[in-house]
């Protein structure tokens, strides 16, 4: 009787276990909901960054007259501005089967990245290079950021078996999109395809596509002729040493460090690896190793022409700590970096730089994007990176700044004041040296802070953003009792154009600060050129540059770590606000 009871109990346990495991392959994968108004209204003010849609969904793209599908998996642990991993499964395997069997769903859950799985049409990948257009269409669809909010730079592409060849072809033809490539299985990229790619120009007409680096890890049980040629292709593109070091069954080719580049905006981090390993069956443990030890170590960031590769540190690696406050009932957060000198000399007054991220971005993403922590350590100041609050847009709410002081949204001026008061309560802040900066919408927020809080901020220097909403000039909290130096850096190909003659909003913005700071008129400013940077200076009666406007040749809507260094060394460090509230420039009175 006992034996029968235990047998029955074991059957029940197995049945319950089977029920509790989601079987994606046998379930219908839904499309994303479109109740954007509802999810915006239901945003939890004490947990605003939680993504509204998580789980597995199906999306479609159209290439010519053909509509194709791909799967998107957004983990519960996913965040705004997460990394994205695009994986191409083998022939004959659906995306749902692959996600369930490969272990990548669990890896995404653990690390919080988005998972996108393009699918072979009618179960079979074409190997002739024509699938690249489909992969490009999938990437473009995810970049719309309607249902989720991926970071545009940290994208990685993987391929298994027949999908490996397509992943290689996609990385060769669109290298500026990928921060890493890993392929599992034999490669069948033809020599003709590689030769054709070598003849195509990248975003920089002087650089071929075959010269744009991508970190590459090839895993296969053998190195056939095509795989050998593919390995050689990437070794040349990545400018690696031809001498490998070995680690178990892996050969690692490291990038050459001899370069004329200053290695601020771009770094030699594109290594090439080959591992001899059987790839017939999935190895979730090895897949996790590929993420942890390879893909997650490098990010790709916007550049003036081609995009830039840099090592990823993240908040922990950069030594930045998250701080939290509840302001007017809303949870507000920021990251801050305090230089190591403050530990040995805590009584030394330190300047502060407040960095506002761009629209749809996050303070976490901006840690590696602009690397202000490096400047703070080197130049001895505190950097503070506040997080914008998700606001309504075309799709799910995205992190934004309330630059127009909309009363139904969180007050970012109050948040800024509370944040700075909190920092001042814990550190010895030099109140005459508090500066603000930002990119895009963050630039607008930096200008907004300069308009409303000139008694707190000494100067505002920002990139790719001007005042596009005239209502900002008329807000009741605008404080005109203080002058405040302003520098705006725009790209020649920026939104609205870079030149003042082309961009009416930029000209109005500059004229506002010219009038407020009592400098020469917009037509009387001086000009000088330094490399790609065209600088326009507007001085007051004491020959103090109180307004600067710069246009960068060929640059689009982006910012660079080198510009962050420029903002500190050429601008912020030259201005202080004395105890009377007046600006001093290079040790003398500005007026």
C-alpha positions, 0 to 999 in steps of 0.5 A: 500500500505504501509503495502504491502511495509513493508511486502515485505521489511521484506521478503527481510530482512529475505531472506538476513539474511538467505543467510548471515549465513553459513550453514555448514551442507548443504555444502561440506567440502573441504580438505586443499589446498596444495599450500605450495610454493605459501603461502610461497612466498606470506607471508606478511613481515608486517603480517607474523604470519597470518595463510594461511588456515582458515575455516572448512576442512576435513581430513582423518586418517587410522586405520587398513584397515578403513579410517575415517574422522574428521573436522578441524576448524581454525578460522581467529583469530587463531595463530601459537602454538594455543591451540586445542579443540577436541570435540566428538559429539553425535551419529547421528550428523555430525561434521558440524551440531555439529559445527554449533549448539553447539556454539563452532565455535563462542567460537573458533573465540573469543579465537583463538584456533583450533577446531577438531571434530572426527566423529562417524563411520556411525553415531554411537560411539562404547562404548567398548573402541575401538574408542581410537585408532581412537582418537589417530590417529586424534591427531597424524594427527594434530600433523604433523602440515602441514596445521596449527601449534598447540601447542603440549601441550595445547590440551583438549578433550570434549564429548557429550552424546555417545561421552562423554563415548569415550572422557572419555576412550580416556583421561584414556588411553592417559592422557599425551595428555590432559590438560583438559577433559569435558563431557556432558551426561551419562557416560558408561565406564565399570569397566573392562575398568578402571581396565585394564587401572589401570594395564597399565604403563604410560611413567614412568614405576613406574606410572600407567596410572590411576595415571596420572592426568587430570583436569576433569569436568563432566556435567550430569543431574544424576550420574549413577553408571558408572559416579560415578565410573568414578568420583572416578577414576579421584579423585584418579588419580588427588589426590584431597580432598574428601571434595568438595566445592559447587558453585550453582549446581557444586561440586568441588574437589581440589587437595591436596597441601601436596606434596614432589614435588617442584612444579616448573615443575609440579603443583597440578592443576588437579581439578575434578568437577561435575555439575548437568545439563540437557545436552540434548540441547546445551548451547553455553553460558555454553560451553563458561563458560567451556572454560573460567573458566576451560579448558583455565586455565591449560596447559600440558607441556613436561616432562622427563617421563610423561608430566607436568600440570601447570597453564596457565597465558599467556602474560597478566597474566605474566605481559609481554608486546609485542614490535614491530620493522620493521627490514630490511622491516620485522615486528619483535616482542618480549615479555619482562618482567621487574621486579617490582623493576625497577619501584621503582629503575629505575636507577639500572642497570639490566641484560638481558636474551634473550630467543629464542623459538624452531622451529615452536614455538612462544614467546607467547607459551614460556611464560608459557612453561619455566616461565622465567618471574618468575626467572626475578622477583625473581632474578631481571633481564629483560627477552626478548623473540623474535619471529622467522619469518615463513620460508619454511618447509614441509607444511605451513611456520613455525616460525624459526630462520635463523641460517645459515644466508640464504640471502633470509630470515630475518637476525636474528642477525640484529634483535637481535641487533636492539631488544637489542638496543631498550631495552637499549634505554628504560631501564638501562641495565647492558651491562656486563650481557646480556645472551642468551638461547634457546631450540632446534632450539632456542638453535642453535640460541643462539649459533649463537648469541654467535658466532656472537655477543660475544661483546653483550652477556656474555654467552650462555646457552641452551637446546636440540640443537647443531650446525648441519649445519657446514656452521655456523662455516664459516659465515663471521660475526663470531666474534672470538675476544672474549671468551664466556662461553657456556653451552649446556644441552641435553637429553639422548634420545634427537635428535641425542642422548645425549652423545658426543660419540653418537652425532657427531654434539654435539661433534663437537659443544663442540670441537668448543667452547673448542678451541675457549675458550682455555680449556682442550680437550674434553677427559680431562674434569671433570665429576660430577653427580647431580640427573639425570644430568650428567655434563662435565666441561671444564676449561681453564688454570685459572681453569675457567669453560668456556664450560659445557655439560650436559646429562639428564637421560631419557630426550628427546627433551625438556626443563623444567622450573627447567632448566631455574632456573638452567641456571640462578643460576648455570651459567649466574649469575656467569659471567660478561663481564667487560668494557674491554670486558673480562670475569670475573667468580665469581668476578675474571678474567676468564683468 
